[in-house]
């Protein structure tokens, strides 16, 4: 097992990783920017190294700064958390070069899944269902229109380097093709320095359902059931739950088998997530694979009764997973993301000082957060402050528990997304479980 892990992240996930390291008897190194000097991950770690000024590119995204911190502290592994360098193949490569274990998959696996066309082709070869579309990149408008006509409108243009909706355009009819082509390419080029575009049939009002998997270095792959992440706003997830109200045992088995096939196809190692779009007929399609631990891993932890960070560290150390079948508890977990945002003003970020704090507590409630009374939310990073995760015997009980948890979660001094979640938990559409990724487009807070 590792002796000392450097945590190349900040905020709640740095704390989350640190806690498991402590429980496993592993020493920890925190890294921090000058904006995060007073953070809890710095206070609770065995050692802490300042890696630069507030801007991410000069600190949490600086590979030289982080490798220097690993070197001077003699860390034998690095946990990247999520965001920042978690899916940076070059970083994984540099770690390998320095003989520091990157706690995640290899650079090659990250690269394969990071390029969407390569990923899609690997899945097609492995007989995982993919969305009908172009065979690779589209080179010009003429070729694009031809492919679109064959598939049938509406179609969607996607950036091969994409993710998170950037460089994505829906095209409803041929006469709108050229204009959308130009804007998709421009956005892709500006965002990823890669203007490669491909075409897919546009799946209308799908659910976003993802399968958590884990795969060890010995060829064992297991899936850990699904999360429904359909409640999103502008590609930012706000609520996740497990099980999905839409997934029955038959669909769960099919999704699980497909996710395992996906991981096996690339000899995947580590924890990971296979994302699917599921249409109203319960047909499902591979969308992308995340090669990191995700924000919403906690809902899976609650229903599976399993520490996913511990599993990730054990896998990285070469330990085998304990079997190939894991079953969820007869329970329902929901997570609400509490962000420092003004929900009445277009979810505008609202950094500032937290003057008073009372987090939710009690039976079946878990709060993962790095904030405390007197903490100042810096303006430089992601606005997520806390995750409220509840577990109940069924969905109705979980919603009731979330409502009472949100009611006793008090943050003064800054605006948060709590009022949004309170409204959502009362909404008949949400409560019915009959929603899709378009749900929040017509939701008035
Ligand atoms: C799609 C789609 C419909 N049809 N692809 C959004 C982000 C990127 N990962 C892929 N996305 C989508 N791809 C086809 N062929 C709809 C979306 C989509 C979406 C997907 C998951 C969750 C929320 C979404 C919101 C808008 C669009």
Boltz pocket constraint, residues with backbone or C-beta under 6 A from the ligand:
constraints:
  - pocket:
      binder: B
      contacts: [[A, 131], [A, 156], [A, 163], [A, 164], [A, 165], [A, 200], [A, 201], [A, 202], [A, 203], [A, 204], [A, 206], [A, 207], [A, 208], [A, 229], [A, 230], [A, 232], [A, 235], [A, 277], [A, 287], [A, 288], [A, 437], [A, 438]]
      max_distance: 6.0
